[in-house]
């Protein structure tokens, strides 16, 4: 066993014990593929961590055979998905179907997006603990939920949210009281958005954003301007960012929605991963552009008709929640 597999195996045991809270009678089915180096490492890590689990190679069986295994499970059992891309069975989304069946679910997806030099960073991100690492998350939620003025500082630039934020949500592996147990790992995030999306104004510097392929793009920090919630590129913005805004504007407003604070210390600006789903947990701040953010409902925005949720990452110095300041 190589050191990455050994490390990942330890993190898997912690996830099962501290987040999923597996009970002795609960069965575990791991559906995996071997299409990428990271998926092979994770499949072996799960086999080591859960020797009594049942393991299914997605590429060696039919969808009907997988469904037969899933149909044999009972509510409270556990399904783990280790995916180089994203599994599809017929027309439904695998993870949502599992939740509908009241099965606990751990999903790792798009593992083929990580280059080999990023494998250890991604694996280290699995160490996020809902108790010890969740302390700051819970404190931030309390501060966000009561703040009337939110501001980020990017050098001399300020971006301000007035009028309060929606109730913050936690993605920290604590599923106490939740209907669905599990989610997409790595985890580590607190997120919200403005109650009134038009009350976001100012300027910010952006150092990274996701492209059409959901892979991260990194640039020297450039200026963006937000007026009444709508973002526009500053004079030094790269053409690729301008193209993203243009594409959004073809069908909907380039509005600032999600306000997310990533808390996973394994992933940083200096130690990144390519996949946006994982990098979104990076220790810092991210915002989303476009009308899509299905967690919160807003008048005039119909979730089924929204298309874009493009994550951008401010090069910020501090976050201010009323008089409470955070410096990363």
C-alpha positions in Angstrom: 0.0 0.0 0.0 1.5 3.4 -1.0 1.4 6.3 1.4 -1.5 8.1 -0.4 -3.7 5.0 -0.1 -2.8 4.6 3.5 -3.5 8.3 4.2 -6.8 8.2 2.3 -7.9 5.0 4.1 -7.5 6.7 7.5 -9.6 9.7 6.3 -12.3 7.3 5.0 -12.5 5.6 8.4 -13.0 9.1 10.0 -15.7 10.0 7.5 -17.6 6.8 8.2 -17.3 7.2 12.0 -17.7 11.0 12.5 -19.9 12.2 9.6 -21.8 9.2 8.3 -21.8 7.6 11.7 -22.1 4.1 10.4 -23.7 1.5 12.7 -22.5 -2.1 12.7 -25.6 -3.4 11.0 -25.4 -0.9 8.1 -24.2 -2.3 4.8 -21.8 -0.4 2.6 -21.7 -0.7 -1.2 -18.9 1.1 -3.0 -19.3 1.8 -6.7 -16.0 2.8 -8.3 -14.1 3.0 -11.5 -10.5 2.6 -12.4 -10.3 5.3 -15.1 -8.0 7.6 -13.3 -5.1 7.3 -10.9 -7.0 9.0 -8.1 -10.0 6.8 -8.5 -7.8 3.7 -8.2 -6.2 5.1 -5.0 -9.6 5.8 -3.5 -11.1 2.5 -4.4 -8.2 0.7 -2.7 -8.5 3.1 0.3 -12.1 2.1 0.7 -11.3 -1.6 0.4 -8.8 -1.2 3.2 -11.0 1.0 5.4 -14.2 -1.1 5.0 -13.2 -4.7 4.5 -16.8 -5.8 5.0 -18.0 -3.6 2.2 -19.3 -4.8 -1.2 -17.3 -3.3 -4.1 -18.6 -2.9 -7.7 -16.5 -1.8 -10.6 -18.8 0.4 -12.6 -17.2 -0.5 -15.9 -17.5 -4.3 -15.3 -21.2 -4.6 -14.7 -24.4 -3.4 -16.3 -26.6 -0.6 -15.0 -29.2 -3.2 -14.2 -26.8 -5.2 -12.1 -25.9 -2.0 -10.1 -29.6 -1.2 -9.6 -30.2 -4.8 -8.4 -27.6 -4.2 -5.7 -29.1 -0.8 -4.7 -32.6 -2.3 -4.6 -31.4 -4.9 -2.0 -30.3 -2.1 0.4 -32.6 -0.8 3.1 -32.9 2.8 4.4 -29.8 3.7 6.5 -27.4 1.6 4.5 -24.5 3.4 2.8 -23.5 3.9 -0.8 -20.1 5.4 -1.8 -19.5 6.6 -5.3 -15.9 6.9 -6.5 -16.1 8.5 -9.9 -13.4 9.6 -12.4 -16.2 11.6 -14.1 -19.8 11.3 -12.9 -21.8 8.1 -13.0 -25.1 7.9 -14.8 -27.7 5.2 -14.6 -30.4 5.6 -17.2 -31.8 9.1 -16.9 -31.6 9.8 -13.1 -28.9 11.5 -11.1 -27.3 8.8 -9.0 -26.8 10.6 -5.7 -30.3 12.1 -5.7 -31.9 8.8 -6.4 -29.9 7.3 -3.4 -31.1 10.1 -1.1 -34.7 9.5 -2.3 -34.2 5.9 -1.1 -33.0 7.2 2.3 -29.6 5.7 1.8 -26.6 7.5 3.3 -24.3 8.6 0.5 -20.7 9.7 0.1 -19.8 11.0 -3.4 -16.4 11.7 -4.9 -16.6 12.9 -8.4 -14.5 14.3 -11.3 -11.4 12.7 -9.9 -9.9 12.7 -13.4 -9.6 16.5 -13.3 -6.9 16.4 -10.7 -3.3 16.1 -12.0 -1.0 13.7 -10.3 0.7 16.5 -8.3 -2.7 17.4 -6.8 -3.7 13.9 -5.7 -2.3 14.4 -2.2 -3.9 17.8 -1.8 -7.3 16.4 -2.7 -6.8 13.4 -0.3 -5.7 15.7 2.5 -8.9 17.7 2.1 -10.8 14.6 3.2 -9.4 15.2 6.7 -12.0 18.0 7.4 -13.6 17.1 10.7 -17.2 18.2 11.5 -16.4 18.7 15.2 -12.9 20.3 15.4 -13.0 22.0 12.0 -16.7 22.8 12.4 -16.2 25.1 15.3 -15.3 28.1 13.1 -18.1 27.2 10.7 -20.7 27.4 13.4 -19.3 30.7 14.7 -19.4 32.1 11.2 -23.0 31.0 10.6 -24.0 32.8 13.8 -22.2 36.0 12.7 -23.6 35.8 9.2 -27.2 35.2 10.3 -27.2 38.4 12.4 -25.1 40.7 10.3 -26.7 43.6 8.5 -23.5 44.9 6.9 -21.0 42.5 5.1 -17.9 43.8 3.5 -14.8 42.4 1.9 -11.6 44.3 1.4 -9.4 43.6 -1.6 -6.5 46.1 -1.1 -8.0 49.5 -1.6 -11.2 48.0 -3.1 -14.4 47.3 -1.1 -17.4 45.1 -2.0 -20.4 45.6 0.3 -23.6 43.7 1.0 -26.3 45.7 2.7 -29.6 44.6 4.3 -28.5 41.3 5.7 -27.9 37.8 4.4 -30.0 34.7 4.0 -29.7 32.1 6.8 -26.3 30.5 6.2 -26.0 26.8 5.4 -23.2 24.5 6.6 -21.4 21.9 4.5 -19.2 20.5 7.3 -20.2 16.8 7.5 -22.5 17.3 10.4 -25.9 15.8 9.3 -27.6 15.9 12.6 -31.3 16.5 12.1 -31.0 16.4 8.3 -33.2 14.3 6.0 -30.3 13.4 3.7 -27.1 11.9 5.3 -24.0 12.5 3.2 -22.9 14.6 0.3 -20.0 15.4 -2.1 -16.6 15.2 -0.5 -14.2 17.0 0.2 -16.3 19.2 2.4 -15.8 22.4 4.4 -17.9 25.5 3.7 -20.4 28.0 5.0 -22.5 29.7 2.3 -25.3 32.2 2.0 -26.4 35.1 -0.3 -27.8 38.6 0.0 -31.5 38.8 1.1 -31.8 41.5 -1.6 -29.5 40.7 -4.5 -29.6 44.3 -5.7 -27.9 45.5 -2.5 -24.4 44.4 -3.4 -22.1 47.1 -4.6 -18.5 48.0 -4.9 -15.3 46.6 -6.4 -13.2 43.5 -5.9 -10.1 41.7 -7.2 -10.5 38.2 -8.6 -7.6 35.7 -8.9 -9.5 32.6 -10.1 -12.7 31.4 -11.7 -14.1 28.3 -13.3 -14.1 27.9 -17.0 -16.7 26.1 -19.3 -15.0 22.8 -18.5 -15.4 23.3 -14.7 -11.7 23.5 -14.4 -10.0 26.3 -12.5 -8.4 29.3 -14.2 -5.8 31.3 -12.2 -4.7 34.9 -13.1 -2.9 37.8 -11.6 -5.7 39.5 -9.6 -7.9 41.7 -11.7 -10.6 44.2 -11.1 -14.4 43.6 -11.3 -17.1 46.1 -10.5 -20.5 45.3 -9.0 -23.4 47.7 -9.3 -26.8 46.8 -7.9 -25.8 43.2 -7.7 -24.6 42.9 -11.3 -21.0 42.3 -12.1 -18.9 43.7 -14.9 -15.3 43.2 -15.9 -12.7 45.8 -14.9 -10.2 47.3 -17.4 -7.5 44.8 -16.6 -9.8 41.7 -16.7 -8.6 38.9 -19.0 -10.5 38.2 -22.1 -11.5 34.7 -20.8 -13.3 36.3 -17.9 -15.0 38.8 -20.2 -16.1 35.9 -22.4 -17.7 34.2 -19.3 -19.7 37.3 -18.5 -20.8 37.6 -22.1 -22.0 34.1 -22.2 -24.0 34.5 -18.9 -25.5 37.8 -20.2 -26.8 36.0 -23.3 -29.5 34.3 -21.3 -29.6 35.8 -17.8 -28.3 38.4 -15.5 -24.6 38.3 -14.4 -25.7 38.7 -10.8 -23.7 38.0 -7.7 -25.5 35.3 -5.7 -23.6 32.8 -3.5 -21.4 34.2 -0.8 -19.3 31.2 0.3 -16.5 30.9 2.9 -14.4 27.8 2.3 -12.9 26.3 5.4 -10.9 23.4 4.2 -7.3 24.2 5.1 -5.8 21.5 2.8 -6.8 23.4 -0.3 -5.4 26.9 -0.7 -4.5 29.4 -3.4 -0.9 28.2 -3.2 -1.9 24.5 -3.1 -4.9 24.3 -5.5 -6.8 21.5 -7.3 -8.2 21.8 -10.8 -11.8 20.7 -10.1 -14.1 23.5 -9.2 -16.3 21.3 -6.9 -13.3 20.6 -4.7 -11.6 24.0 -5.0 -14.8 25.6 -3.9 -13.9 24.4 -0.4 -10.6 26.2 -0.5 -9.7 28.2 2.6 -11.0 31.6 1.6 -13.9 33.2 -0.1 -15.9 32.5 -3.3 -18.8 34.1 -5.0 -21.1 32.8 -7.7 -22.1 34.7 -10.8 -25.3 34.1 -12.7 -28.9 33.4 -11.6 -28.6 29.8 -10.6 -28.4 29.1 -6.8 -31.2 26.6 -6.1 -30.7 26.6 -2.3 -32.3 30.0 -2.0 -35.5 31.1 -3.6 -35.8 34.7 -5.0 -38.8 36.4 -6.6 -38.5 36.5 -10.3 -35.9 33.8 -10.5 -37.3 30.4 -11.4 -34.8 27.6 -10.5 -35.7 25.5 -13.5 -35.0 28.4 -15.9 -31.7 29.5 -14.5 -28.5 28.2 -16.1 -25.3 29.7 -14.7 -23.5 29.4 -11.4 -19.9 30.4 -12.1 -17.7 30.5 -9.1 -15.1 33.3 -8.7 -12.5 33.7 -6.0 -11.7 37.1 -4.7 -8.1 38.1 -3.8 -9.2 39.6 -0.5 -7.5 40.8 2.7 -10.4 40.5 5.1 -14.1 39.8 5.6 -16.2 42.0 7.9 -19.5 40.9 9.3 -20.7 44.1 11.1 -17.9 44.6 13.6 -16.6 41.0 13.4 -13.5 40.7 11.1 -12.0 37.6 9.6 -8.4 37.6 8.2 -7.4 34.4 6.4 
